[in-house]
Amino acid sequence: MQALMVALAVGALLFPVDLLQLVELHRPDGEAIYVNPHEVSSLREPSAQAHFAMGTRCLIYVTSGNFITVRETCMEAVKKLAAPLVPQ
């Protein structure tokens, strides 16, 4: 089966992204966000809720050094992120 590909434009560069590998999670406000599980370096629960948006239940760190706040628990995020990595 051929993977569905899309190119994301960043400045003048195009980066191919395999849409079948992206995982849908949700920002604290409920907006969908799509995460590439191959770019995730670690996850942790927020230690001080006051520093993050209301509803933040997990911080997902990516290889760029940035992090994404999501409303899913870290356990839910791990399950979703691991699913596309399992061969079908």
Biopython code that builds the backbone (N, CA, C, O; Angstrom):
import numpy as np
from Bio.PDB.StructureBuilder import StructureBuilder

atoms = [
    (1, "MET", "N", (0.846, -1.173, 0.000)),
    (1, "MET", "CA", (0.000, 0.000, 0.000)),
    (1, "MET", "C", (0.897, 1.243, 0.000)),
    (1, "MET", "O", (1.838, 1.334, 0.789)),
    (2, "GLN", "N", (0.610, 2.171, -0.861)),
    (2, "GLN", "CA", (1.390, 3.390, -0.960)),
    (2, "GLN", "C", (0.915, 4.392, 0.089)),
    (2, "GLN", "O", (-0.283, 4.636, 0.235)),
    (3, "ALA", "N", (1.865, 4.965, 0.810)),
    (3, "ALA", "CA", (1.521, 5.916, 1.874)),
    (3, "ALA", "C", (1.055, 7.236, 1.271)),
    (3, "ALA", "O", (1.586, 7.705, 0.264)),
    (4, "LEU", "N", (0.063, 7.811, 1.907)),
    (4, "LEU", "CA", (-0.427, 9.130, 1.515)),
    (4, "LEU", "C", (0.586, 10.155, 2.002)),
    (4, "LEU", "O", (0.923, 10.179, 3.186)),
    (5, "MET", "N", (1.076, 11.004, 1.099)),
    (5, "MET", "CA", (2.102, 11.977, 1.461)),
    (5, "MET", "C", (1.597, 13.387, 1.190)),
    (5, "MET", "O", (0.801, 13.611, 0.278)),
    (6, "VAL", "N", (2.065, 14.324, 1.985)),
    (6, "VAL", "CA", (1.766, 15.736, 1.778)),
    (6, "VAL", "C", (3.051, 16.499, 2.067)),
    (6, "VAL", "O", (3.864, 16.056, 2.879)),
    (7, "ALA", "N", (3.237, 17.604, 1.434)),
    (7, "ALA", "CA", (4.426, 18.420, 1.693)),
    (7, "ALA", "C", (4.025, 19.643, 2.494)),
    (7, "ALA", "O", (3.112, 20.374, 2.110)),
    (8, "LEU", "N", (4.697, 19.863, 3.593)),
    (8, "LEU", "CA", (4.456, 21.039, 4.403)),
    (8, "LEU", "C", (5.451, 22.114, 3.990)),
    (8, "LEU", "O", (6.652, 21.854, 3.912)),
    (9, "ALA", "N", (4.969, 23.298, 3.730)),
    (9, "ALA", "CA", (5.846, 24.390, 3.323)),
    (9, "ALA", "C", (6.305, 25.160, 4.558)),
    (9, "ALA", "O", (5.490, 25.626, 5.354)),
    (10, "VAL", "N", (7.597, 25.283, 4.700)),
    (10, "VAL", "CA", (8.187, 26.076, 5.770)),
    (10, "VAL", "C", (9.163, 27.013, 5.090)),
    (10, "VAL", "O", (10.244, 26.604, 4.667)),
    (11, "GLY", "N", (8.775, 28.268, 4.990)),
    (11, "GLY", "CA", (9.583, 29.209, 4.214)),
    (11, "GLY", "C", (9.553, 28.778, 2.768)),
    (11, "GLY", "O", (8.479, 28.606, 2.192)),
    (12, "ALA", "N", (10.707, 28.601, 2.178)),
    (12, "ALA", "CA", (10.793, 28.175, 0.779)),
    (12, "ALA", "C", (11.052, 26.679, 0.662)),
    (12, "ALA", "O", (11.180, 26.164, -0.448)),
    (13, "LEU", "N", (11.131, 25.970, 1.794)),
    (13, "LEU", "CA", (11.439, 24.539, 1.777)),
    (13, "LEU", "C", (10.166, 23.713, 1.884)),
    (13, "LEU", "O", (9.196, 24.143, 2.508)),
    (14, "LEU", "N", (10.166, 22.548, 1.286)),
    (14, "LEU", "CA", (9.048, 21.612, 1.399)),
    (14, "LEU", "C", (9.532, 20.364, 2.127)),
    (14, "LEU", "O", (10.589, 19.822, 1.806)),
    (15, "PHE", "N", (8.759, 19.912, 3.103)),
    (15, "PHE", "CA", (9.098, 18.728, 3.852)),
    (15, "PHE", "C", (7.993, 17.702, 3.667)),
    (15, "PHE", "O", (6.835, 18.001, 3.962)),
    (16, "PRO", "N", (8.310, 16.493, 3.186)),
    (16, "PRO", "CA", (7.269, 15.475, 3.054)),
    (16, "PRO", "C", (6.874, 14.929, 4.424)),
    (16, "PRO", "O", (7.727, 14.694, 5.280)),
    (17, "VAL", "N", (5.592, 14.734, 4.614)),
    (17, "VAL", "CA", (5.076, 14.191, 5.870)),
    (17, "VAL", "C", (4.155, 13.029, 5.536)),
    (17, "VAL", "O", (3.250, 13.171, 4.714)),
    (18, "ASP", "N", (4.375, 11.891, 6.161)),
    (18, "ASP", "CA", (3.522, 10.734, 5.967)),
    (18, "ASP", "C", (2.301, 10.903, 6.875)),
    (18, "ASP", "O", (2.397, 10.714, 8.088)),
    (19, "LEU", "N", (1.157, 11.257, 6.292)),
    (19, "LEU", "CA", (-0.060, 11.515, 7.079)),
    (19, "LEU", "C", (-0.550, 10.288, 7.825)),
    (19, "LEU", "O", (-1.234, 10.419, 8.840)),
    (20, "LEU", "N", (-0.215, 9.101, 7.345)),
    (20, "LEU", "CA", (-0.661, 7.893, 8.023)),
    (20, "LEU", "C", (0.082, 7.679, 9.335)),
    (20, "LEU", "O", (-0.357, 6.878, 10.161)),
    (21, "GLN", "N", (1.191, 8.372, 9.546)),
    (21, "GLN", "CA", (1.960, 8.237, 10.776)),
    (21, "GLN", "C", (1.615, 9.301, 11.811)),
    (21, "GLN", "O", (2.006, 9.175, 12.972)),
    (22, "LEU", "N", (0.891, 10.348, 11.416)),
    (22, "LEU", "CA", (0.545, 11.392, 12.370)),
    (22, "LEU", "C", (-0.545, 10.908, 13.325)),
    (22, "LEU", "O", (-1.434, 10.150, 12.939)),
    (23, "VAL", "N", (-0.461, 11.356, 14.568)),
    (23, "VAL", "CA", (-1.412, 10.959, 15.604)),
    (23, "VAL", "C", (-2.196, 12.200, 16.037)),
    (23, "VAL", "O", (-1.612, 13.246, 16.320)),
    (24, "GLU", "N", (-3.516, 12.070, 16.086)),
    (24, "GLU", "CA", (-4.353, 13.192, 16.519)),
    (24, "GLU", "C", (-4.441, 13.223, 18.040)),
    (24, "GLU", "O", (-4.892, 12.272, 18.679)),
    (25, "LEU", "N", (-4.001, 14.338, 18.595)),
    (25, "LEU", "CA", (-4.169, 14.628, 20.009)),
    (25, "LEU", "C", (-4.902, 15.965, 20.082)),
    (25, "LEU", "O", (-5.286, 16.515, 19.050)),
    (26, "HIS", "N", (-5.095, 16.485, 21.269)),
    (26, "HIS", "CA", (-5.870, 17.719, 21.413)),
    (26, "HIS", "C", (-5.181, 18.696, 22.347)),
    (26, "HIS", "O", (-4.690, 18.325, 23.413)),
    (27, "ARG", "N", (-5.157, 19.958, 21.924)),
    (27, "ARG", "CA", (-4.634, 21.028, 22.764)),
    (27, "ARG", "C", (-5.568, 21.177, 23.964)),
    (27, "ARG", "O", (-6.691, 20.674, 23.935)),
    (28, "PRO", "N", (-5.126, 21.853, 25.005)),
    (28, "PRO", "CA", (-5.988, 22.029, 26.178)),
    (28, "PRO", "C", (-7.346, 22.658, 25.864)),
    (28, "PRO", "O", (-8.315, 22.407, 26.581)),
    (29, "ASP", "N", (-7.437, 23.482, 24.794)),
    (29, "ASP", "CA", (-8.719, 24.098, 24.432)),
    (29, "ASP", "C", (-9.590, 23.192, 23.566)),
    (29, "ASP", "O", (-10.690, 23.583, 23.175)),
    (30, "GLY", "N", (-9.110, 21.983, 23.262)),
    (30, "GLY", "CA", (-9.888, 21.016, 22.486)),
    (30, "GLY", "C", (-9.548, 20.960, 21.009)),
    (30, "GLY", "O", (-10.001, 20.053, 20.311)),
    (31, "GLU", "N", (-8.759, 21.908, 20.513)),
    (31, "GLU", "CA", (-8.374, 21.926, 19.101)),
    (31, "GLU", "C", (-7.478, 20.732, 18.787)),
    (31, "GLU", "O", (-6.566, 20.408, 19.548)),
    (32, "ALA", "N", (-7.749, 20.085, 17.659)),
    (32, "ALA", "CA", (-6.947, 18.929, 17.249)),
    (32, "ALA", "C", (-5.547, 19.375, 16.845)),
    (32, "ALA", "O", (-5.365, 20.427, 16.232)),
    (33, "ILE", "N", (-4.572, 18.564, 17.197)),
    (33, "ILE", "CA", (-3.183, 18.780, 16.796)),
    (33, "ILE", "C", (-2.644, 17.423, 16.356)),
    (33, "ILE", "O", (-2.948, 16.398, 16.966)),
    (34, "TYR", "N", (-1.853, 17.424, 15.309)),
    (34, "TYR", "CA", (-1.332, 16.173, 14.757)),
    (34, "TYR", "C", (0.149, 16.084, 15.034)),
    (34, "TYR", "O", (0.913, 16.982, 14.681)),
    (35, "VAL", "N", (0.557, 14.988, 15.672)),
    (35, "VAL", "CA", (1.921, 14.812, 16.147)),
    (35, "VAL", "C", (2.563, 13.633, 15.427)),
    (35, "VAL", "O", (1.945, 12.580, 15.266)),
    (36, "ASN", "N", (3.802, 13.817, 14.997)),
    (36, "ASN", "CA", (4.579, 12.733, 14.396)),
    (36, "ASN", "C", (5.240, 11.958, 15.533)),
    (36, "ASN", "O", (6.111, 12.505, 16.209)),
    (37, "PRO", "N", (4.854, 10.705, 15.766)),
    (37, "PRO", "CA", (5.413, 9.953, 16.892)),
    (37, "PRO", "C", (6.914, 9.736, 16.782)),
    (37, "PRO", "O", (7.575, 9.506, 17.795)),
    (38, "HIS", "N", (7.462, 9.802, 15.586)),
    (38, "HIS", "CA", (8.900, 9.633, 15.404)),
    (38, "HIS", "C", (9.685, 10.836, 15.928)),
    (38, "HIS", "O", (10.898, 10.744, 16.115)),
    (39, "GLU", "N", (9.012, 11.957, 16.166)),
    (39, "GLU", "CA", (9.669, 13.172, 16.641)),
    (39, "GLU", "C", (9.534, 13.363, 18.155)),
    (39, "GLU", "O", (10.076, 14.321, 18.706)),
    (40, "VAL", "N", (8.821, 12.463, 18.826)),
    (40, "VAL", "CA", (8.603, 12.591, 20.272)),
    (40, "VAL", "C", (9.828, 12.057, 21.017)),
    (40, "VAL", "O", (10.278, 10.939, 20.768)),
    (41, "SER", "N", (10.364, 12.873, 21.937)),
    (41, "SER", "CA", (11.517, 12.424, 22.709)),
    (41, "SER", "C", (11.143, 12.008, 24.132)),
    (41, "SER", "O", (11.770, 11.111, 24.696)),
    (42, "SER", "N", (10.127, 12.650, 24.719)),
    (42, "SER", "CA", (9.679, 12.257, 26.059)),
    (42, "SER", "C", (8.333, 12.889, 26.378)),
    (42, "SER", "O", (7.879, 13.813, 25.703)),
    (43, "LEU", "N", (7.711, 12.367, 27.426)),
    (43, "LEU", "CA", (6.427, 12.884, 27.911)),
    (43, "LEU", "C", (6.513, 13.017, 29.415)),
    (43, "LEU", "O", (7.230, 12.260, 30.070)),
    (44, "ARG", "N", (5.782, 13.981, 29.971)),
    (44, "ARG", "CA", (5.670, 14.086, 31.428)),
    (44, "ARG", "C", (4.416, 14.856, 31.791)),
    (44, "ARG", "O", (3.894, 15.643, 31.002)),
    (45, "GLU", "N", (3.949, 14.613, 32.996)),
    (45, "GLU", "CA", (2.811, 15.367, 33.512)),
    (45, "GLU", "C", (3.308, 16.725, 33.985)),
    (45, "GLU", "O", (4.428, 16.828, 34.486)),
    (46, "PRO", "N", (2.493, 17.773, 33.835)),
    (46, "PRO", "CA", (2.934, 19.098, 34.305)),
    (46, "PRO", "C", (3.062, 19.098, 35.825)),
    (46, "PRO", "O", (2.189, 18.587, 36.527)),
    (47, "SER", "N", (4.147, 19.671, 36.325)),
    (47, "SER", "CA", (4.357, 19.684, 37.773)),
    (47, "SER", "C", (3.647, 20.864, 38.440)),
    (47, "SER", "O", (3.287, 20.790, 39.615)),
    (48, "ALA", "N", (3.446, 21.943, 37.697)),
    (48, "ALA", "CA", (2.761, 23.121, 38.237)),
    (48, "ALA", "C", (1.710, 23.575, 37.230)),
    (48, "ALA", "O", (2.043, 24.205, 36.226)),
    (49, "GLN", "N", (0.455, 23.262, 37.490)),
    (49, "GLN", "CA", (-0.633, 23.569, 36.561)),
    (49, "GLN", "C", (-0.738, 25.065, 36.276)),
    (49, "GLN", "O", (-1.204, 25.456, 35.205)),
    (50, "ALA", "N", (-0.315, 25.899, 37.211)),
    (50, "ALA", "CA", (-0.448, 27.343, 37.036)),
    (50, "ALA", "C", (0.365, 27.871, 35.860)),
    (50, "ALA", "O", (0.057, 28.942, 35.339)),
    (51, "HIS", "N", (1.380, 27.157, 35.437)),
    (51, "HIS", "CA", (2.249, 27.620, 34.354)),
    (51, "HIS", "C", (1.730, 27.237, 32.970)),
    (51, "HIS", "O", (2.281, 27.685, 31.965)),
    (52, "PHE", "N", (0.690, 26.425, 32.900)),
    (52, "PHE", "CA", (0.186, 25.927, 31.623)),
    (52, "PHE", "C", (-1.294, 26.253, 31.478)),
    (52, "PHE", "O", (-1.969, 26.571, 32.457)),
    (53, "ALA", "N", (-1.786, 26.171, 30.257)),
    (53, "ALA", "CA", (-3.203, 26.435, 29.995)),
    (53, "ALA", "C", (-4.081, 25.466, 30.784)),
    (53, "ALA", "O", (-3.716, 24.312, 31.006)),
    (54, "MET", "N", (-5.241, 25.961, 31.201)),
    (54, "MET", "CA", (-6.201, 25.130, 31.927)),
    (54, "MET", "C", (-6.540, 23.913, 31.077)),
    (54, "MET", "O", (-6.866, 24.053, 29.898)),
    (55, "GLY", "N", (-6.467, 22.740, 31.654)),
    (55, "GLY", "CA", (-6.780, 21.518, 30.937)),
    (55, "GLY", "C", (-5.556, 20.760, 30.452)),
    (55, "GLY", "O", (-5.692, 19.666, 29.904)),
    (56, "THR", "N", (-4.360, 21.317, 30.639)),
    (56, "THR", "CA", (-3.126, 20.625, 30.233)),
    (56, "THR", "C", (-2.906, 19.433, 31.153)),
    (56, "THR", "O", (-2.813, 19.585, 32.371)),
    (57, "ARG", "N", (-2.823, 18.238, 30.554)),
    (57, "ARG", "CA", (-2.632, 17.024, 31.343)),
    (57, "ARG", "C", (-1.330, 16.313, 31.014)),
    (57, "ARG", "O", (-0.899, 15.425, 31.750)),
    (58, "CYS", "N", (-0.693, 16.708, 29.894)),
    (58, "CYS", "CA", (0.559, 16.063, 29.517)),
    (58, "CYS", "C", (1.395, 17.022, 28.673)),
    (58, "CYS", "O", (0.861, 17.780, 27.863)),
    (59, "LEU", "N", (2.712, 16.980, 28.872)),
    (59, "LEU", "CA", (3.665, 17.734, 28.068)),
    (59, "LEU", "C", (4.409, 16.730, 27.192)),
    (59, "LEU", "O", (4.993, 15.768, 27.692)),
    (60, "ILE", "N", (4.383, 16.964, 25.889)),
    (60, "ILE", "CA", (5.060, 16.082, 24.944)),
    (60, "ILE", "C", (6.261, 16.841, 24.391)),
    (60, "ILE", "O", (6.104, 17.840, 23.689)),
    (61, "TYR", "N", (7.451, 16.365, 24.710)),
    (61, "TYR", "CA", (8.682, 16.989, 24.217)),
    (61, "TYR", "C", (9.050, 16.355, 22.887)),
    (61, "TYR", "O", (8.970, 15.138, 22.721)),
    (62, "VAL", "N", (9.455, 17.194, 21.941)),
    (62, "VAL", "CA", (9.837, 16.717, 20.605)),
    (62, "VAL", "C", (11.321, 16.967, 20.382)),
    (62, "VAL", "O", (11.960, 17.706, 21.131)),
    (63, "THR", "N", (11.859, 16.343, 19.342)),
    (63, "THR", "CA", (13.299, 16.360, 19.099)),
    (63, "THR", "C", (13.855, 17.754, 18.847)),
    (63, "THR", "O", (15.063, 17.954, 18.976)),
    (64, "SER", "N", (13.029, 18.711, 18.497)),
    (64, "SER", "CA", (13.490, 20.090, 18.285)),
    (64, "SER", "C", (13.791, 20.797, 19.606)),
    (64, "SER", "O", (14.380, 21.878, 19.617)),
    (65, "GLY", "N", (13.381, 20.176, 20.728)),
    (65, "GLY", "CA", (13.563, 20.799, 22.037)),
    (65, "GLY", "C", (12.321, 21.511, 22.534)),
    (65, "GLY", "O", (12.267, 21.921, 23.694)),
    (66, "ASN", "N", (11.330, 21.664, 21.687)),
    (66, "ASN", "CA", (10.057, 22.282, 22.074)),
    (66, "ASN", "C", (9.160, 21.256, 22.739)),
    (66, "ASN", "O", (9.463, 20.063, 22.751)),
    (67, "PHE", "N", (8.055, 21.731, 23.292)),
    (67, "PHE", "CA", (7.072, 20.802, 23.844)),
    (67, "PHE", "C", (5.676, 21.224, 23.424)),
    (67, "PHE", "O", (5.425, 22.378, 23.075)),
    (68, "ILE", "N", (4.773, 20.248, 23.471)),
    (68, "ILE", "CA", (3.378, 20.437, 23.098)),
    (68, "ILE", "C", (2.548, 20.122, 24.332)),
    (68, "ILE", "O", (2.774, 19.105, 24.987)),
    (69, "THR", "N", (1.587, 20.985, 24.657)),
    (69, "THR", "CA", (0.693, 20.698, 25.772)),
    (69, "THR", "C", (-0.578, 20.070, 25.210)),
    (69, "THR", "O", (-1.145, 20.560, 24.234)),
    (70, "VAL", "N", (-1.019, 18.982, 25.836)),
    (70, "VAL", "CA", (-2.232, 18.299, 25.376)),
    (70, "VAL", "C", (-3.149, 18.001, 26.551)),
    (70, "VAL", "O", (-2.720, 17.948, 27.703)),
    (71, "ARG", "N", (-4.427, 17.807, 26.227)),
    (71, "ARG", "CA", (-5.403, 17.517, 27.283)),
    (71, "ARG", "C", (-5.491, 16.029, 27.599)),
    (71, "ARG", "O", (-6.043, 15.659, 28.635)),
    (72, "GLU", "N", (-4.959, 15.165, 26.731)),
    (72, "GLU", "CA", (-4.920, 13.739, 27.037)),
    (72, "GLU", "C", (-3.937, 13.493, 28.183)),
    (72, "GLU", "O", (-2.969, 14.237, 28.344)),
    (73, "THR", "N", (-4.186, 12.453, 28.974)),
    (73, "THR", "CA", (-3.202, 12.081, 29.987)),
    (73, "THR", "C", (-1.976, 11.523, 29.266)),
    (73, "THR", "O", (-2.051, 11.158, 28.093)),
    (74, "CYS", "N", (-0.862, 11.461, 29.967)),
    (74, "CYS", "CA", (0.350, 10.918, 29.338)),
    (74, "CYS", "C", (0.149, 9.452, 28.953)),
    (74, "CYS", "O", (0.682, 9.007, 27.936)),
    (75, "MET", "N", (-0.604, 8.701, 29.742)),
    (75, "MET", "CA", (-0.860, 7.298, 29.420)),
    (75, "MET", "C", (-1.686, 7.189, 28.139)),
    (75, "MET", "O", (-1.398, 6.347, 27.289)),
    (76, "GLU", "N", (-2.712, 8.032, 27.995)),
    (76, "GLU", "CA", (-3.509, 8.040, 26.761)),
    (76, "GLU", "C", (-2.646, 8.440, 25.569)),
    (76, "GLU", "O", (-2.754, 7.847, 24.495)),
    (77, "ALA", "N", (-1.790, 9.443, 25.754)),
    (77, "ALA", "CA", (-0.923, 9.902, 24.668)),
    (77, "ALA", "C", (0.059, 8.810, 24.256)),
    (77, "ALA", "O", (0.295, 8.612, 23.065)),
    (78, "VAL", "N", (0.631, 8.101, 25.221)),
    (78, "VAL", "CA", (1.568, 7.016, 24.909)),
    (78, "VAL", "C", (0.874, 5.937, 24.082)),
    (78, "VAL", "O", (1.445, 5.442, 23.110)),
    (79, "LYS", "N", (-0.338, 5.573, 24.452)),
    (79, "LYS", "CA", (-1.078, 4.548, 23.707)),
    (79, "LYS", "C", (-1.334, 4.988, 22.274)),
    (79, "LYS", "O", (-1.163, 4.201, 21.343)),
    (80, "LYS", "N", (-1.745, 6.249, 22.086)),
    (80, "LYS", "CA", (-2.015, 6.750, 20.737)),
    (80, "LYS", "C", (-0.733, 6.876, 19.923)),
    (80, "LYS", "O", (-0.713, 6.542, 18.738)),
    (81, "LEU", "N", (0.332, 7.356, 20.551)),
    (81, "LEU", "CA", (1.594, 7.544, 19.848)),
    (81, "LEU", "C", (2.238, 6.213, 19.459)),
    (81, "LEU", "O", (2.926, 6.134, 18.442)),
    (82, "ALA", "N", (2.021, 5.173, 20.257)),
    (82, "ALA", "CA", (2.624, 3.869, 19.975)),
    (82, "ALA", "C", (1.866, 3.117, 18.887)),
    (82, "ALA", "O", (2.453, 2.284, 18.196)),
    (83, "ALA", "N", (0.568, 3.394, 18.721)),
    (83, "ALA", "CA", (-0.263, 2.642, 17.770)),
    (83, "ALA", "C", (0.260, 2.673, 16.333)),
    (83, "ALA", "O", (0.327, 1.613, 15.711)),
    (84, "PRO", "N", (0.637, 3.835, 15.768)),
    (84, "PRO", "CA", (1.097, 3.832, 14.371)),
    (84, "PRO", "C", (2.459, 3.181, 14.180)),
    (84, "PRO", "O", (2.847, 2.869, 13.054)),
    (85, "LEU", "N", (3.190, 2.973, 15.278)),
    (85, "LEU", "CA", (4.524, 2.383, 15.181)),
    (85, "LEU", "C", (4.486, 0.867, 15.134)),
    (85, "LEU", "O", (5.481, 0.221, 14.806)),
    (86, "VAL", "N", (3.325, 0.300, 15.467)),
    (86, "VAL", "CA", (3.177, -1.152, 15.444)),
    (86, "VAL", "C", (2.883, -1.590, 14.021)),
    (86, "VAL", "O", (1.925, -1.104, 13.420)),
    (87, "PRO", "N", (3.694, -2.512, 13.453)),
    (87, "PRO", "CA", (3.430, -2.959, 12.077)),
    (87, "PRO", "C", (2.061, -3.634, 11.966)),
    (87, "PRO", "O", (1.645, -4.368, 12.862)),
    (88, "GLN", "N", (1.378, -3.376, 10.865)),
    (88, "GLN", "CA", (0.033, -3.935, 10.668)),
    (88, "GLN", "C", (0.072, -5.116, 9.734)),
    (88, "GLN", "O", (-0.966, -5.714, 9.451)),
]
sb = StructureBuilder()
sb.init_structure("model")
sb.init_model(0)
sb.init_chain("A")
sb.init_seg("    ")
for serial, (resi, resn, name, xyz) in enumerate(atoms, 1):
    if name == "N":
        sb.init_residue(resn, " ", resi, " ")
    sb.init_atom(name, np.array(xyz, "f"), 0.0, 1.0, " ", f" {name:<3s}", serial, name[0])
structure = sb.get_structure()
